[in-house]
Amino acid sequence: MTGTKTLLQGLKSDHFRHPLDLKATQTLRQLPGLDIAVRNLLGPVAEQVFYLDNIASSIQVSDRQLPDIHKLLVEACSVLDLEMPELYLRQNPAPNAYTFAMRGKKPFIVLHTSIVDLLNPEELQAVIAHELGHLKCDHGVYLTLANLLLLASDQLLPLGGLLTQGLQSQMMQWIRCAEFTCDRAAMLVAQDSRVVASVLMKLAGGSPQLSQQLNLDAFLAQARSYDASVDTEIGQLLQEVQTTPLTHPLPVLRAREIDRWGSSNTYQKLLHKRSIHYNNEADDKDSDRQGGWRNW
């Protein structure tokens, strides 16, 4: 499969990082001691909890186990110029995928069985590539804290009293912003914006029975109608209320973002291996607008 795709040798995270991700990450880095606290205090415990739970309840994908999915991972890593992490498949009815990584440790990705059932191979590879985007951008430390916050919200870990509401809010905002970057990683591997947008459409309201009947152009038109609906003062207020507690950008907004980026000079230069200066790209001059958020 690699012969049909452009391999982005020498690719750096700042070549495709979304401005919202860059801004949110810079904000977190200004919090004294947060990186050290997660890595040295919370990290070792979290790593043990996540890894043992995963290794005991999932199937590890390899060239001997589910080789077709393994090939999707191998190709995606080749395109993004990234060392291959471990990949696991876990029985779960909620279509989802997630990544766990701490610096210096072997990272791993988990796919739920339901997302495999929902997507075709190209779309599944885009999901894998999205998760690889977290690794390419070294999201591991803050992603660990975000995952711990989610567990705490489900009353699985007693972290509520240790973290201020303001920090929790900043972490949720960061992970929403980071998802836009990882959608771009998915796009760099799929090399077709419609593949990534189709994933988002199916996650918004698809099912294995209905997937062949879904209309991607209608879904993208729906995204534009959402923009029009919140283009008022009260609409923006309602959008803020709707999106603040969510961990992932709304599917329609993510589809709109990736559709726009697919036609940008930044993306075209990356794909054709021409020199880029990301922060100066005119195509991204309006990308700092605040979006809404939801699931992947």
Backbone bond lengths (Angstrom), bond angles and torsions (degrees), N, CA, C in turn:
res aa  C-N    CA-C-N  psi(-1)  N-CA   C-N-CA  omega(-1)  CA-C   N-CA-C  phi
1 M - - - 1.456 - - 1.523 112.60 -
2 T 1.321 118.13 -29.32 1.463 120.66 -175.05 1.514 112.55 -62.65
3 G 1.332 117.88 -22.98 1.452 120.44 -179.17 1.507 113.18 -67.67
4 T 1.348 118.28 -17.17 1.459 121.74 -177.06 1.522 112.58 -98.05
5 K 1.331 118.11 -2.79 1.452 120.57 -177.11 1.519 111.21 -125.07
6 T 1.324 115.47 152.26 1.452 120.66 175.95 1.520 109.35 -76.54
7 L 1.339 116.65 124.84 1.460 121.58 176.23 1.524 108.59 -89.93
8 L 1.315 116.87 123.75 1.458 121.66 -171.87 1.520 110.72 -93.46
9 Q 1.333 115.28 66.40 1.461 120.67 -179.08 1.528 110.38 -62.55
10 G 1.332 115.48 133.59 1.460 119.80 -178.63 1.520 113.72 83.12
11 L 1.326 117.68 8.11 1.453 121.15 -179.53 1.529 110.53 -61.80
12 K 1.339 116.19 133.72 1.458 122.51 175.75 1.523 109.22 -113.78
13 S 1.326 115.79 153.38 1.462 119.34 -176.96 1.528 112.28 -61.67
14 D 1.336 116.80 -35.50 1.458 118.81 -178.57 1.526 112.73 -70.07
15 H 1.332 117.26 -11.33 1.456 120.24 175.65 1.524 111.84 -68.90
16 F 1.344 117.16 -25.16 1.473 118.99 -176.59 1.522 113.02 -133.70
17 R 1.306 118.66 4.01 1.471 120.76 -177.45 1.531 110.51 -64.26
18 H 1.317 116.24 133.65 1.463 121.82 179.95 1.531 109.90 -71.94
19 P 1.331 118.82 140.58 1.463 120.50 -179.19 1.523 113.60 -56.20
20 L 1.337 118.07 -34.16 1.457 120.22 178.13 1.523 111.22 -63.98
21 D 1.327 116.56 -39.38 1.460 121.67 177.49 1.524 110.15 -64.38
22 L 1.313 116.23 -46.17 1.468 120.95 -179.88 1.525 110.84 -58.59
23 K 1.319 116.68 -45.53 1.458 121.46 -178.04 1.527 111.17 -66.37
24 A 1.333 117.37 -44.61 1.464 121.05 -178.31 1.525 111.16 -67.42
25 T 1.337 117.20 -37.57 1.459 120.71 179.15 1.526 110.61 -66.26
26 Q 1.316 116.44 -40.74 1.464 120.03 177.70 1.523 111.04 -61.99
27 T 1.320 117.20 -36.36 1.466 121.43 178.06 1.525 110.93 -64.40
28 L 1.332 116.87 -44.40 1.462 120.31 179.56 1.525 111.59 -65.31
29 R 1.323 117.06 -37.75 1.457 120.38 -178.82 1.518 112.50 -65.84
30 Q 1.323 116.54 -18.58 1.452 120.10 178.69 1.528 112.59 -80.57
31 L 1.353 116.34 -9.96 1.465 119.62 178.32 1.529 108.83 -81.34
32 P 1.318 118.82 116.57 1.468 121.01 -173.24 1.525 112.75 -65.02
33 G 1.332 115.11 128.87 1.455 120.83 172.58 1.513 116.13 81.33
34 L 1.340 119.21 -3.40 1.464 120.30 -175.93 1.519 111.47 -64.17
35 D 1.333 117.12 -47.50 1.460 121.28 -179.36 1.525 111.17 -58.85
36 I 1.335 116.15 -45.31 1.469 120.82 -178.64 1.528 110.94 -67.08
37 A 1.330 116.85 -40.07 1.461 120.34 -179.21 1.523 111.49 -62.93
38 V 1.331 116.93 -43.80 1.462 120.16 -179.37 1.518 110.51 -66.64
39 R 1.352 116.32 -44.92 1.459 120.08 -175.77 1.542 112.48 -69.09
40 N 1.325 116.29 -40.93 1.468 119.34 -171.94 1.529 114.65 -96.55
41 L 1.334 116.89 -27.11 1.464 119.49 -176.40 1.529 112.11 -104.78
42 L 1.329 115.96 -58.18 1.463 119.63 -177.90 1.524 112.46 -80.89
43 G 1.343 116.37 -35.04 1.459 121.31 -173.34 1.518 115.26 -55.19
44 P 1.346 119.08 -53.25 1.470 119.77 -177.32 1.524 113.42 -59.09
45 V 1.333 116.84 -40.42 1.470 119.71 178.41 1.522 110.51 -68.11
46 A 1.336 115.84 -46.06 1.460 119.83 -178.91 1.519 111.02 -61.22
47 E 1.320 115.99 -41.95 1.456 120.07 -179.73 1.530 110.99 -58.69
48 Q 1.323 116.08 -44.88 1.458 120.62 -179.88 1.528 111.15 -64.56
49 V 1.341 116.20 -43.79 1.472 120.43 -179.05 1.519 110.72 -62.68
50 F 1.328 116.74 -52.24 1.462 120.77 -176.83 1.527 111.51 -64.88
51 Y 1.327 116.45 -44.80 1.458 118.88 -174.52 1.524 111.69 -67.59
52 L 1.325 117.57 -46.25 1.462 119.58 -178.63 1.517 111.34 -64.90
53 D 1.309 116.41 -40.33 1.461 119.59 177.61 1.519 111.02 -62.94
54 N 1.318 116.02 -40.16 1.461 120.46 -177.33 1.525 112.13 -71.85
55 I 1.326 117.13 -47.72 1.463 120.74 -176.15 1.527 111.37 -65.89
56 A 1.337 116.72 -26.54 1.468 120.53 -178.45 1.517 112.69 -84.52
57 S 1.339 117.70 -19.27 1.463 119.72 -169.72 1.522 113.97 -125.66
58 S 1.324 118.19 10.45 1.461 121.48 -176.03 1.524 110.48 -134.06
59 I 1.337 115.20 170.16 1.460 121.89 175.31 1.523 108.80 -107.82
60 Q 1.329 117.32 126.90 1.463 120.11 178.58 1.519 109.91 -80.41
61 V 1.313 115.59 127.65 1.461 122.68 -179.57 1.525 109.27 -83.39
62 S 1.326 116.57 137.35 1.462 121.18 179.18 1.523 108.79 -156.46
63 D 1.332 116.03 -176.35 1.465 118.66 177.67 1.526 111.37 -69.53
64 R 1.327 117.39 -12.91 1.469 121.62 177.37 1.530 112.71 -105.32
65 Q 1.318 116.05 -12.33 1.464 121.32 -177.78 1.525 108.78 -130.65
66 L 1.335 116.62 113.44 1.458 122.48 -175.94 1.536 110.33 55.26
67 P 1.329 117.23 59.33 1.472 120.72 -172.97 1.526 114.11 -63.23
68 D 1.326 118.79 -28.66 1.467 119.55 179.59 1.528 111.17 -65.69
69 I 1.323 116.81 -40.80 1.464 119.84 176.41 1.523 110.42 -68.73
70 H 1.326 116.04 -36.65 1.457 119.94 178.22 1.527 110.87 -61.46
71 K 1.326 117.67 -38.76 1.463 120.90 179.16 1.529 110.95 -63.56
72 L 1.332 116.66 -36.39 1.465 119.87 177.12 1.524 110.81 -62.20
73 L 1.324 116.59 -40.62 1.462 121.46 177.83 1.519 111.05 -65.16
74 V 1.326 117.19 -46.40 1.463 121.61 -177.83 1.531 110.40 -59.11
75 E 1.334 116.51 -46.55 1.458 119.55 -179.42 1.528 111.29 -65.48
76 A 1.329 117.19 -42.39 1.464 119.92 -179.47 1.524 111.03 -61.19
77 C 1.330 117.22 -41.03 1.464 120.73 177.79 1.525 111.17 -65.11
78 S 1.331 116.99 -37.12 1.464 120.63 178.50 1.523 110.67 -64.78
79 V 1.323 117.36 -42.17 1.464 120.85 -179.83 1.519 111.09 -64.42
80 L 1.335 117.10 -42.86 1.462 121.09 -176.30 1.528 113.27 -86.50
81 D 1.341 117.19 -0.71 1.462 122.11 -179.93 1.530 109.67 55.96
82 L 1.337 114.95 59.34 1.458 121.71 -172.85 1.519 110.08 -136.65
83 E 1.334 116.10 140.63 1.457 120.32 175.68 1.527 109.83 -65.29
84 M 1.310 117.34 140.72 1.454 121.65 -172.68 1.528 112.02 -76.48
85 P 1.333 117.48 126.65 1.470 120.73 174.76 1.524 110.41 -85.24
86 E 1.315 116.83 175.73 1.456 120.53 170.58 1.537 108.90 -75.96
87 L 1.338 115.46 150.69 1.464 120.97 179.94 1.517 108.40 -131.04
88 Y 1.337 115.55 133.33 1.460 121.29 -178.71 1.523 110.25 -126.80
89 L 1.336 114.73 150.84 1.458 121.83 174.34 1.518 108.14 -115.54
90 R 1.338 115.37 128.97 1.471 120.41 -173.56 1.522 110.03 -127.06
91 Q 1.328 116.64 136.48 1.457 121.76 178.18 1.520 110.04 -69.76
92 N 1.339 115.43 118.39 1.455 120.07 179.77 1.528 108.68 -163.79
93 P 1.329 118.66 132.16 1.465 120.70 -177.62 1.520 114.65 -76.52
94 A 1.332 118.47 -10.93 1.463 121.79 179.87 1.529 109.53 -92.93
95 P 1.334 119.51 115.65 1.468 121.45 -179.49 1.529 110.93 -61.15
96 N 1.327 116.47 114.74 1.459 119.33 -175.41 1.527 109.59 -163.22
97 A 1.317 115.04 166.52 1.466 123.18 173.30 1.515 106.70 -151.65
98 Y 1.329 116.94 150.46 1.459 119.03 178.95 1.523 110.09 -152.08
99 T 1.322 114.40 164.20 1.462 122.79 -175.33 1.523 109.36 -126.84
100 F 1.332 115.55 142.50 1.461 119.93 171.44 1.521 108.28 -129.93
101 A 1.333 115.34 130.06 1.467 119.30 -179.17 1.518 109.59 -156.38
102 M 1.334 115.29 133.18 1.454 122.35 168.38 1.529 106.92 -122.56
103 R 1.302 116.52 143.48 1.464 119.68 -177.72 1.516 110.76 -57.86
104 G 1.322 115.56 132.75 1.449 120.79 179.30 1.514 113.67 88.31
105 K 1.337 117.53 -4.55 1.453 121.73 -179.84 1.528 109.65 -115.68
106 K 1.328 115.64 159.15 1.455 120.65 179.62 1.528 110.05 -73.30
107 P 1.320 118.28 115.31 1.467 119.66 -179.56 1.523 111.06 -76.81
108 F 1.333 115.61 160.35 1.456 118.94 174.84 1.523 110.78 -145.58
109 I 1.326 114.25 154.37 1.465 123.66 178.32 1.515 107.81 -116.96
110 V 1.326 116.26 142.64 1.460 121.50 176.92 1.524 109.25 -122.08
111 L 1.326 116.00 130.50 1.460 123.23 172.45 1.520 108.82 -108.34
112 H 1.326 116.89 137.49 1.453 120.23 171.84 1.532 109.63 -83.08
113 T 1.312 116.59 145.69 1.468 120.82 -178.90 1.525 111.46 -58.23
114 S 1.322 117.15 -34.11 1.466 119.87 -176.90 1.524 112.59 -67.61
115 I 1.337 117.61 -27.92 1.463 118.05 178.36 1.524 110.36 -75.77
116 V 1.327 116.95 -29.71 1.460 121.03 174.71 1.529 109.90 -66.92
117 D 1.332 116.56 -39.77 1.460 121.05 178.87 1.522 112.26 -66.39
118 L 1.320 116.60 -30.95 1.460 121.93 -173.20 1.522 113.63 -81.73
119 L 1.346 117.34 -30.59 1.459 121.81 -168.63 1.522 112.37 -110.32
120 N 1.337 115.32 155.40 1.469 119.59 171.00 1.535 108.52 -83.80
121 P 1.332 119.11 171.29 1.475 120.14 -175.03 1.524 114.18 -57.91
122 E 1.336 118.66 -41.19 1.466 120.03 179.08 1.521 111.21 -62.04
123 E 1.323 116.17 -42.32 1.460 120.29 179.97 1.527 111.36 -68.39
124 L 1.326 116.32 -38.79 1.462 119.55 177.69 1.524 110.80 -63.36
125 Q 1.329 116.47 -38.75 1.466 119.09 176.99 1.527 110.90 -63.94
126 A 1.327 117.24 -35.28 1.466 120.19 177.37 1.523 110.78 -63.44
127 V 1.330 116.99 -38.29 1.467 120.31 176.62 1.526 110.09 -64.41
128 I 1.327 116.84 -44.93 1.462 120.55 177.41 1.527 110.16 -58.95
129 A 1.331 115.87 -43.51 1.465 120.25 -179.45 1.526 111.32 -65.21
130 H 1.320 116.83 -36.48 1.468 120.30 175.34 1.530 110.09 -57.73
131 E 1.319 116.49 -45.62 1.461 120.12 178.88 1.525 111.19 -66.76
132 L 1.315 117.47 -36.74 1.462 120.70 175.47 1.529 110.91 -62.55
133 G 1.329 116.19 -29.47 1.456 119.93 177.15 1.522 112.37 -58.74
134 H 1.337 116.81 -36.73 1.467 119.65 176.59 1.529 110.71 -61.27
135 L 1.339 116.39 -38.72 1.465 120.52 -179.94 1.527 110.93 -73.01
136 K 1.320 116.01 -41.35 1.468 120.10 -179.56 1.529 110.55 -61.68
137 C 1.314 116.71 -34.92 1.465 121.20 -176.95 1.523 112.92 -94.19
138 D 1.346 116.90 6.27 1.457 121.38 177.39 1.531 111.39 56.29
139 H 1.332 114.95 45.78 1.458 120.88 178.27 1.529 112.55 -79.69
140 G 1.328 117.89 -1.25 1.459 122.18 -166.32 1.507 115.69 -52.46
141 V 1.346 118.58 -49.27 1.460 120.99 -174.15 1.525 110.72 -63.53
142 Y 1.332 117.02 -51.43 1.457 119.55 -177.62 1.528 111.16 -72.37
143 L 1.331 117.07 -30.85 1.461 120.04 176.62 1.522 110.39 -65.04
144 T 1.324 116.71 -35.98 1.464 120.67 176.24 1.526 110.77 -60.82
145 L 1.319 116.70 -46.83 1.451 120.18 179.85 1.521 110.73 -63.76
146 A 1.331 117.02 -40.49 1.462 120.00 178.45 1.523 110.98 -62.36
147 N 1.336 117.07 -42.13 1.461 120.43 178.15 1.525 111.47 -64.28
148 L 1.324 116.48 -38.70 1.461 120.13 177.75 1.528 111.33 -65.21
149 L 1.321 116.38 -37.20 1.459 119.73 177.14 1.521 110.99 -63.80
150 L 1.336 115.98 -39.12 1.461 119.58 178.45 1.521 110.73 -65.42
151 L 1.330 116.36 -40.37 1.464 119.22 176.86 1.527 111.01 -64.80
152 A 1.314 115.46 -39.50 1.460 119.16 179.45 1.527 110.78 -64.35
153 S 1.326 116.64 -37.39 1.460 119.74 178.94 1.514 111.66 -65.72
154 D 1.345 116.49 -24.87 1.467 121.06 175.81 1.522 111.96 -90.91
155 Q 1.356 115.39 10.31 1.460 122.55 177.76 1.529 112.61 63.53
156 L 1.328 115.85 28.06 1.454 119.71 176.76 1.523 111.81 -92.32
157 L 1.330 116.03 -21.93 1.462 120.34 179.11 1.529 109.09 -136.03
158 P 1.320 118.16 140.30 1.471 121.29 -177.07 1.519 112.62 -85.39
159 L 1.343 116.81 64.89 1.465 119.18 -177.43 1.524 112.95 -102.03
160 G 1.330 116.38 -11.70 1.456 119.08 -172.61 1.514 113.23 -53.68
161 G 1.328 117.84 -40.25 1.447 120.78 -177.87 1.507 114.25 -79.37
162 L 1.341 117.27 -11.99 1.458 120.09 -176.36 1.523 112.61 -90.86
163 L 1.318 116.49 -20.68 1.454 120.33 -173.98 1.524 110.28 -119.22
164 T 1.308 116.55 135.59 1.450 120.61 179.65 1.521 110.26 -71.92
165 Q 1.324 116.05 157.29 1.461 120.73 177.65 1.523 110.35 -61.51
166 G 1.347 115.96 -36.14 1.460 119.04 179.72 1.509 112.26 -63.49
167 L 1.335 117.30 -41.51 1.461 120.36 178.58 1.518 110.93 -66.16
168 Q 1.328 116.80 -41.17 1.459 119.53 178.04 1.515 110.82 -60.34
169 S 1.332 115.87 -42.22 1.462 120.34 179.12 1.527 110.96 -63.32
170 Q 1.337 116.83 -41.71 1.466 120.18 178.52 1.519 111.59 -64.73
171 M 1.330 116.72 -38.58 1.461 120.04 179.57 1.522 111.26 -66.27
172 M 1.327 116.65 -41.02 1.462 119.43 178.89 1.530 110.99 -66.15
173 Q 1.335 115.87 -37.83 1.460 118.40 176.76 1.525 110.69 -65.72
174 W 1.337 116.53 -40.19 1.463 119.38 179.48 1.528 111.51 -61.39
175 I 1.334 116.93 -46.33 1.462 118.05 -175.74 1.524 110.85 -67.40
176 R 1.335 117.23 -32.81 1.464 118.82 175.68 1.527 110.56 -62.98
177 C 1.321 116.05 -42.34 1.467 120.26 179.55 1.527 111.21 -67.25
178 A 1.339 116.85 -40.21 1.462 120.94 -179.30 1.521 111.46 -62.33
179 E 1.332 117.35 -30.33 1.460 119.94 -179.48 1.523 111.95 -63.79
180 F 1.319 118.05 -33.39 1.462 120.26 177.64 1.535 110.83 -63.37
181 T 1.334 116.20 -39.78 1.463 119.71 176.68 1.515 110.68 -63.06
182 C 1.325 117.09 -43.93 1.462 120.49 -176.60 1.527 112.04 -69.78
183 D 1.324 117.11 -28.31 1.464 119.37 171.20 1.531 110.13 -61.95
184 R 1.320 115.90 -35.66 1.471 118.95 177.80 1.528 110.79 -68.14
185 A 1.328 117.40 -36.57 1.463 119.52 174.74 1.525 110.27 -61.50
186 A 1.333 116.76 -41.53 1.463 120.86 176.04 1.524 110.86 -59.14
187 M 1.324 115.58 -40.79 1.463 121.11 179.62 1.530 111.27 -65.97
188 L 1.322 117.74 -39.18 1.460 120.75 179.78 1.521 111.86 -64.05
189 V 1.329 116.98 -30.99 1.464 120.32 177.81 1.520 110.88 -83.77
190 A 1.316 117.73 -45.07 1.469 120.08 179.63 1.521 110.96 -65.92
191 Q 1.340 116.10 -36.33 1.464 123.65 -178.10 1.526 111.18 56.36
192 D 1.342 113.91 32.81 1.461 122.60 177.53 1.531 106.29 -160.32
193 S 1.331 117.41 111.45 1.461 120.75 -175.58 1.522 112.11 -61.71
194 R 1.318 117.12 -28.31 1.463 119.88 -177.62 1.529 111.65 -68.91
195 V 1.316 117.73 -28.54 1.467 120.29 176.83 1.527 109.92 -64.50
196 V 1.332 116.68 -47.11 1.460 120.57 -179.07 1.530 110.18 -67.67
197 A 1.317 117.14 -43.18 1.465 119.76 178.75 1.526 111.00 -62.57
198 S 1.317 117.40 -34.55 1.458 120.77 178.27 1.529 111.45 -65.62
199 V 1.332 116.60 -38.56 1.466 120.00 174.98 1.525 110.01 -57.73
200 L 1.311 116.97 -47.35 1.455 121.50 -177.65 1.522 111.19 -64.62
201 M 1.324 116.50 -38.59 1.464 120.47 177.21 1.527 110.81 -61.61
202 K 1.324 116.53 -45.81 1.470 120.11 -178.52 1.520 111.52 -67.40
203 L 1.323 117.19 -35.33 1.457 119.67 177.57 1.526 111.73 -70.88
204 A 1.339 116.32 -27.01 1.459 119.95 178.76 1.523 111.62 -73.34
205 G 1.337 117.66 -36.90 1.463 118.49 -175.50 1.506 114.57 -167.03
206 G 1.307 117.23 29.73 1.455 120.05 -179.53 1.510 112.74 -96.22
207 S 1.302 115.46 171.10 1.456 123.28 172.96 1.518 106.89 -155.13
208 P 1.325 118.70 158.03 1.470 119.44 178.81 1.522 112.87 -55.51
209 Q 1.320 117.39 -32.09 1.462 120.53 -179.08 1.528 112.92 -75.59
210 L 1.336 116.79 -31.01 1.462 120.67 -173.18 1.527 113.71 -102.67
211 S 1.310 118.51 -7.59 1.465 120.71 -170.14 1.525 113.18 -58.24
212 Q 1.326 118.03 -34.34 1.460 120.55 -178.30 1.529 112.24 -73.25
213 Q 1.328 117.13 -15.55 1.457 120.34 -177.89 1.525 112.84 -95.87
214 L 1.326 117.40 -7.69 1.457 120.63 -176.77 1.522 111.20 -72.13
215 N 1.332 115.84 145.84 1.461 123.31 -176.90 1.525 108.56 -115.87
216 L 1.326 116.93 108.79 1.464 121.12 -175.82 1.523 111.92 -66.46
217 D 1.320 117.94 -39.39 1.469 119.95 179.45 1.528 110.93 -62.07
218 A 1.331 116.58 -38.12 1.465 119.86 176.81 1.528 110.58 -65.90
219 F 1.326 117.19 -36.58 1.463 120.88 179.05 1.530 110.74 -66.13
220 L 1.334 116.97 -40.92 1.467 120.10 178.42 1.533 110.46 -67.48
221 A 1.328 116.94 -35.05 1.469 120.19 174.77 1.526 110.33 -64.93
222 Q 1.311 116.01 -36.72 1.470 121.43 176.16 1.525 110.34 -60.58
223 A 1.327 116.67 -39.64 1.468 120.37 177.94 1.521 110.97 -61.94
224 R 1.320 116.13 -40.13 1.462 119.16 178.86 1.527 111.36 -67.06
225 S 1.326 117.23 -34.93 1.459 120.14 178.20 1.530 110.82 -69.13
226 Y 1.321 117.31 -31.20 1.460 120.31 175.45 1.527 109.72 -64.33
227 D 1.336 116.51 -43.22 1.459 120.29 177.31 1.520 111.03 -55.82
228 A 1.328 115.38 -43.95 1.466 119.60 -179.30 1.531 111.02 -65.65
229 S 1.326 116.77 -34.81 1.467 121.42 -176.69 1.521 112.15 -68.74
230 V 1.332 117.52 -28.99 1.469 120.17 -178.04 1.524 112.23 -103.80
231 D 1.323 116.48 12.07 1.452 120.36 -178.78 1.531 111.20 -88.42
232 T 1.320 115.92 42.36 1.455 123.24 174.79 1.520 107.68 -140.62
233 E 1.317 116.97 166.98 1.467 120.27 -178.15 1.527 110.86 -63.55
234 I 1.327 117.11 -45.33 1.460 119.09 -180.00 1.531 110.66 -71.58
235 G 1.327 116.24 -32.35 1.464 119.63 177.48 1.520 111.57 -63.64
236 Q 1.319 116.32 -41.10 1.462 120.36 178.39 1.519 111.17 -66.87
237 L 1.333 117.28 -36.42 1.457 120.82 177.37 1.522 110.71 -65.01
238 L 1.329 116.46 -44.95 1.463 120.58 178.83 1.526 110.93 -64.48
239 Q 1.335 117.05 -37.40 1.458 120.91 177.42 1.530 110.65 -61.91
240 E 1.328 116.34 -41.27 1.465 120.82 179.17 1.526 110.67 -61.84
241 V 1.332 115.76 -44.54 1.468 120.21 179.32 1.521 110.35 -64.22
242 Q 1.328 116.53 -40.12 1.462 121.68 -177.84 1.521 112.46 -66.98
243 T 1.323 116.77 -38.60 1.466 119.71 -168.12 1.523 114.97 -97.00
244 T 1.334 118.58 -23.73 1.463 120.81 -173.83 1.524 114.09 -53.90
245 P 1.347 119.97 -42.86 1.476 118.43 -177.03 1.521 114.45 -81.84
246 L 1.326 118.41 -3.99 1.460 120.86 -173.96 1.524 111.65 -87.31
247 T 1.337 115.49 152.58 1.465 120.63 -177.42 1.513 113.12 -95.63
248 H 1.332 118.13 -17.61 1.461 121.25 -176.32 1.523 110.39 -131.85
249 P 1.317 117.81 149.10 1.463 119.96 178.28 1.526 111.88 -61.26
250 L 1.329 114.80 150.02 1.457 120.39 175.99 1.531 110.31 -57.77
251 P 1.328 118.54 138.49 1.470 120.89 -176.92 1.521 113.64 -55.28
252 V 1.349 117.26 -40.94 1.468 118.63 -177.27 1.524 111.31 -64.88
253 L 1.332 116.86 -36.33 1.459 119.52 -179.99 1.519 111.82 -73.34
254 R 1.316 116.09 -35.87 1.460 119.31 176.95 1.531 110.55 -66.17
255 A 1.311 116.10 -40.22 1.468 119.71 178.00 1.525 110.59 -64.21
256 R 1.323 116.39 -41.19 1.460 120.13 178.16 1.525 111.14 -63.69
257 E 1.338 116.52 -43.38 1.462 120.62 -179.78 1.528 111.58 -61.63
258 I 1.320 117.13 -45.22 1.457 119.52 -176.08 1.523 110.71 -72.92
259 D 1.325 117.05 -30.93 1.469 120.38 176.29 1.523 110.15 -64.87
260 R 1.329 116.74 -40.87 1.470 120.62 178.33 1.524 111.07 -68.34
261 W 1.346 116.47 -44.11 1.463 119.44 -176.79 1.526 111.08 -65.85
262 G 1.324 116.94 -30.82 1.460 120.04 179.83 1.520 113.56 -62.95
263 S 1.321 117.20 -22.85 1.467 120.22 178.65 1.525 112.40 -104.06
264 S 1.340 117.07 9.26 1.465 120.55 -177.49 1.527 111.27 -83.24
265 N 1.322 115.66 158.91 1.465 120.66 175.35 1.521 111.50 -65.61
266 T 1.341 116.61 -33.69 1.467 120.31 178.91 1.512 110.64 -57.11
267 Y 1.327 116.29 -51.31 1.462 120.33 -179.12 1.526 111.03 -64.72
268 Q 1.323 117.74 -45.00 1.459 120.78 -177.64 1.530 111.40 -62.57
269 K 1.320 117.16 -38.64 1.460 120.27 178.71 1.523 111.30 -67.86
270 L 1.330 116.87 -39.15 1.456 119.72 176.68 1.523 110.99 -61.98
271 L 1.313 116.01 -45.53 1.454 120.44 -176.13 1.523 111.36 -66.16
272 H 1.314 116.62 -31.86 1.466 120.38 -178.96 1.525 112.02 -99.83
273 K 1.354 115.70 12.93 1.461 121.71 172.86 1.523 113.08 58.62
274 R 1.321 115.29 37.98 1.460 119.23 174.83 1.514 109.14 -100.08
275 S 1.322 116.50 154.09 1.464 121.18 -177.23 1.523 110.22 -63.69
276 I 1.346 116.25 137.49 1.452 120.37 176.26 1.516 109.54 -129.97
277 H 1.327 115.11 156.79 1.464 122.45 171.82 1.511 105.15 -126.11
278 Y 1.335 115.29 90.95 1.459 121.78 -166.75 1.526 113.68 -54.23
279 N 1.314 117.08 -49.40 1.456 119.57 -172.40 1.520 113.03 -67.43
280 N 1.335 116.82 -14.83 1.456 120.03 -179.70 1.524 112.37 -103.06
281 E 1.332 117.47 5.62 1.446 119.50 -176.02 1.524 111.37 -67.61
282 A 1.322 116.51 124.12 1.455 120.55 178.27 1.518 111.59 -63.95
283 D 1.344 116.68 -29.02 1.460 120.00 -178.56 1.516 111.89 -60.35
284 D 1.330 117.41 -28.25 1.449 120.66 -173.62 1.526 112.33 -102.30
285 K 1.327 117.06 15.55 1.459 119.08 -174.39 1.522 112.38 -65.42
286 D 1.359 118.13 -24.23 1.456 119.88 -179.74 1.513 111.68 -108.00
287 S 1.329 118.34 15.33 1.459 120.33 -175.66 1.512 113.26 -79.45
288 D 1.337 118.52 -4.40 1.453 120.04 179.52 1.523 112.60 -82.32
289 R 1.332 117.09 0.21 1.459 117.69 178.68 1.527 109.51 -61.93
290 Q 1.307 116.23 145.28 1.457 120.79 -179.96 1.518 109.26 -77.61
291 G 1.308 116.01 135.77 1.459 121.08 178.90 1.501 111.39 -111.17
292 G 1.330 115.54 -179.72 1.448 120.79 173.42 1.510 108.17 -99.09
293 W 1.343 116.50 -179.75 1.462 117.58 -166.32 1.535 112.98 -143.07
294 R 1.349 116.20 151.25 1.474 121.18 170.83 1.514 113.97 -166.66
295 N 1.353 119.29 -138.84 1.470 121.47 -156.49 1.536 114.69 -107.09
296 W 1.349 116.39 140.42 1.462 125.28 160.55 1.500 105.39 -161.54
